[in-house]
Amino acid sequence: MVSVSEAATGMGGNWHVRKVRIGEVEFPYHYGVDCTDRILGELADLGADRFIVVTDDTVLALHGERILPGLRALAPVEVLSQQPGEHMKSLSQLSDYVERALGAHATRSTVVIAFGGGVPGNLAGLLSALIFRGVRLVHIPTTTVAAMDSVLSLKQAINSSLGKNHIGTYYSPEAVYTDIRMLTTLPERELRSGLCEAAKNCLAIAPDALPGLRKVLANGGLNTPDSLLWLLDESIRAKTMVTAQDTREQRAALVLEYGHTTGHAVELADQRLRGSEGLSHGEAIAFGMIVAARISHARGWMSRECVIQHEEIVAALGAPQRLPGKMTVDDVLSVVRDDNKRGYLPAEPDSIPYVLLKGLGDLAGTENLPLVQVKLAEIRDALEGLNRDNAWGS
Ligand SMILES: NC(=O)c1ccc[n+]([C@@H]2O[C@H](COP(=O)([O-])OP(=O)(O)OC[C@H]3O[C@@H](n4cnc5c(N)ncnc54)[C@H](O)[C@@H]3O)[C@@H](O)[C@H]2O)c1
């Protein structure tokens, strides 16, 4: 990855530009604090004939005024917005947005702007990939999950009725622009959700960043621009370490799926039980990491100390350490069976491919395919153990 940071004056913060390379694809990631005017200046250079802004009603209410008047001065703007939530990531919603974008006279010179969290980001990604077989996409992420995780991936996906992210493609943005100031309005829960992914990167890819993460967590004040800038820098570094040679995240970058197999299943099962009151994506992934740590320990791979480190970080992030609410182990297992990593390894009965660590930053499997088959019974044992025991470190 090439990284260039340039100081910007008069904006109350620095304007950073890093080139993100994912396989053969490269795009600039611009970020700073209070830099919306600069972002609008960059968007003007795109020469768009129209902007299609995919967002949600919360983001629109909180931050729409920062962006929309300036955008309208550049070109006509069509805003596609919905009540926020994972429900947006459906085929019917995507189909509606495609029709509305075309109905608003989108052309090949149109730019789709993903303005919001990972949900509008994924929808906008698919929308831009589909219209005329591909129009330009720009991300303006407003959640920690989006800014520190999803925009650093080319994966664009929506959900099927069977599971998360089952329908999608790979699509590259022209550029990413983050104004850290917009992240500071996130509720604590959403803020922490992105931090869970940052923690995943530290545990699985860049354990040298763990002392820094602990410091940020111990300081509280997670939504200060300084903490968020540190986390964004570290996330770009860790994530591009594994995606630089793996555009499709189907080889070395599968490490990014750490915590995701059981995490996704818990997230989906909780949505079915509690709707939008359920766990956030990041909380579910954090929980999935301690399940993975317990499975690895039960195999005689991961040390008890390393499991305890997982638990301490997950606890500091405010994520659960046992199944939430009324969710049962069977609720989780019934979803885990449909995990989207099936097929990477030769099928084995009652098993699914799983990312496991043997220690911090030490992957099981091979460097090019960091997956091992895990039996559903092992996941059951780990979940039942977590529901039964206190955290080992407490
Ligand atoms: N590779 C990838 O593409 C990738 C990676 C990680 C996550 N994801 C996807 O991203 C989604 C989760 O992303 P998310 O957590 O950003 O969800 P989200 O987009 O639903 O945002 C979460 C909530 O935060 C609100 N919000 C957004 N910005 C805000 C702000 N600045 N201030 C206050 N509230 C704000 C939203 O309205 C929403 O209620 C999942 O669907 C996941 O699958 C994709």
The ligand as an SDF file (V2000), in Angstrom:
LIG
                    3D

 44 48  0  0  0  0  0  0  0  0999 V2000
  -17.1220   -6.1110    2.9710 N   0  0  0  0  0  0  0  0  0  0  0  0
  -18.2030   -5.4390    3.1780 C   0  0  0  0  0  0  0  0  0  0  0  0
  -18.7890   -4.9610    2.2700 O   0  0  0  0  0  0  0  0  0  0  0  0
  -18.7120   -5.2690    4.5870 C   0  0  0  0  0  0  0  0  0  0  0  0
  -17.8430   -5.2360    5.6770 C   0  0  0  0  0  0  0  0  0  0  0  0
  -18.3860   -4.9900    6.9560 C   0  0  0  0  0  0  0  0  0  0  0  0
  -19.7590   -4.8120    7.1020 C   0  0  0  0  0  0  0  0  0  0  0  0
  -20.5580   -4.8760    6.0020 N   0  0  0  0  0  0  0  0  0  0  0  0
  -22.0020   -4.7170    6.1170 C   0  0  0  0  0  0  0  0  0  0  0  0
  -22.2750   -3.4690    6.7330 O   0  0  0  0  0  0  0  0  0  0  0  0
  -23.4900   -3.5580    7.4610 C   0  0  0  0  0  0  0  0  0  0  0  0
  -23.2940   -2.9800    8.8330 C   0  0  0  0  0  0  0  0  0  0  0  0
  -22.8390   -1.6510    8.6910 O   0  0  0  0  0  0  0  0  0  0  0  0
  -23.2340   -0.5030    9.7230 P   0  0  0  0  0  0  0  0  0  0  0  0
  -23.0320   -0.9810   11.0980 O   0  0  0  0  0  0  0  0  0  0  0  0
  -22.5810    0.7350    9.2790 O   0  0  0  0  0  0  0  0  0  0  0  0
  -24.8370   -0.4630    9.5350 O   0  0  0  0  0  0  0  0  0  0  0  0
  -25.8520    0.6910    9.1120 P   0  0  0  0  0  0  0  0  0  0  0  0
  -25.5110    1.2290    7.7920 O   0  0  0  0  0  0  0  0  0  0  0  0
  -27.2090    0.1050    9.2590 O   0  0  0  0  0  0  0  0  0  0  0  0
  -25.6470    1.8330   10.2120 O   0  0  0  0  0  0  0  0  0  0  0  0
  -25.9430    1.5560   11.5550 C   0  0  0  0  0  0  0  0  0  0  0  0
  -26.8530    2.6280   12.1660 C   0  0  0  0  0  0  0  0  0  0  0  0
  -26.1110    3.8350   12.3420 O   0  0  0  0  0  0  0  0  0  0  0  0
  -26.8700    4.9400   11.8670 C   0  0  0  0  0  0  0  0  0  0  0  0
  -25.9040    5.9670   11.4820 N   0  0  0  0  0  0  0  0  0  0  0  0
  -25.1280    5.9730   10.3820 C   0  0  0  0  0  0  0  0  0  0  0  0
  -24.2740    7.0040   10.4290 N   0  0  0  0  0  0  0  0  0  0  0  0
  -24.5400    7.6880   11.5650 C   0  0  0  0  0  0  0  0  0  0  0  0
  -23.9860    8.8360   12.1730 C   0  0  0  0  0  0  0  0  0  0  0  0
  -22.9100    9.4610   11.6620 N   0  0  0  0  0  0  0  0  0  0  0  0
  -24.5020    9.2620   13.3490 N   0  0  0  0  0  0  0  0  0  0  0  0
  -25.5360    8.5910   13.9410 C   0  0  0  0  0  0  0  0  0  0  0  0
  -26.0890    7.4850   13.4020 N   0  0  0  0  0  0  0  0  0  0  0  0
  -25.5990    7.0420   12.2330 C   0  0  0  0  0  0  0  0  0  0  0  0
  -27.6760    4.3580   10.7510 C   0  0  0  0  0  0  0  0  0  0  0  0
  -28.8150    5.1480   10.4990 O   0  0  0  0  0  0  0  0  0  0  0  0
  -28.0400    2.9810   11.3230 C   0  0  0  0  0  0  0  0  0  0  0  0
  -29.1480    3.1060   12.1750 O   0  0  0  0  0  0  0  0  0  0  0  0
  -23.8860   -5.0260    7.4710 C   0  0  0  0  0  0  0  0  0  0  0  0
  -24.9100   -5.2250    6.5490 O   0  0  0  0  0  0  0  0  0  0  0  0
  -22.6200   -5.7500    7.0070 C   0  0  0  0  0  0  0  0  0  0  0  0
  -22.8980   -6.9420    6.3040 O   0  0  0  0  0  0  0  0  0  0  0  0
  -20.0550   -5.0760    4.7600 C   0  0  0  0  0  0  0  0  0  0  0  0
  1  2  1  0
  2  3  2  0
  2  4  1  0
  4  5  1  0
  4 44  2  0
  5  6  2  0
  6  7  1  0
  7  8  2  0
  8  9  1  0
  8 44  1  0
  9 10  1  0
  9 42  1  0
 10 11  1  0
 11 12  1  0
 11 40  1  0
 12 13  1  0
 13 14  1  0
 14 15  2  0
 14 16  1  0
 14 17  1  0
 17 18  1  0
 18 19  2  0
 18 20  1  0
 18 21  1  0
 21 22  1  0
 22 23  1  0
 23 24  1  0
 23 38  1  0
 24 25  1  0
 25 26  1  0
 25 36  1  0
 26 27  1  0
 26 35  1  0
 27 28  2  0
 28 29  1  0
 29 30  1  0
 29 35  2  0
 30 31  1  0
 30 32  2  0
 32 33  1  0
 33 34  2  0
 34 35  1  0
 36 37  1  0
 36 38  1  0
 38 39  1  0
 40 41  1  0
 40 42  1  0
 42 43  1  0
M  CHG  2   8   1  16  -1
M  END
$$$$
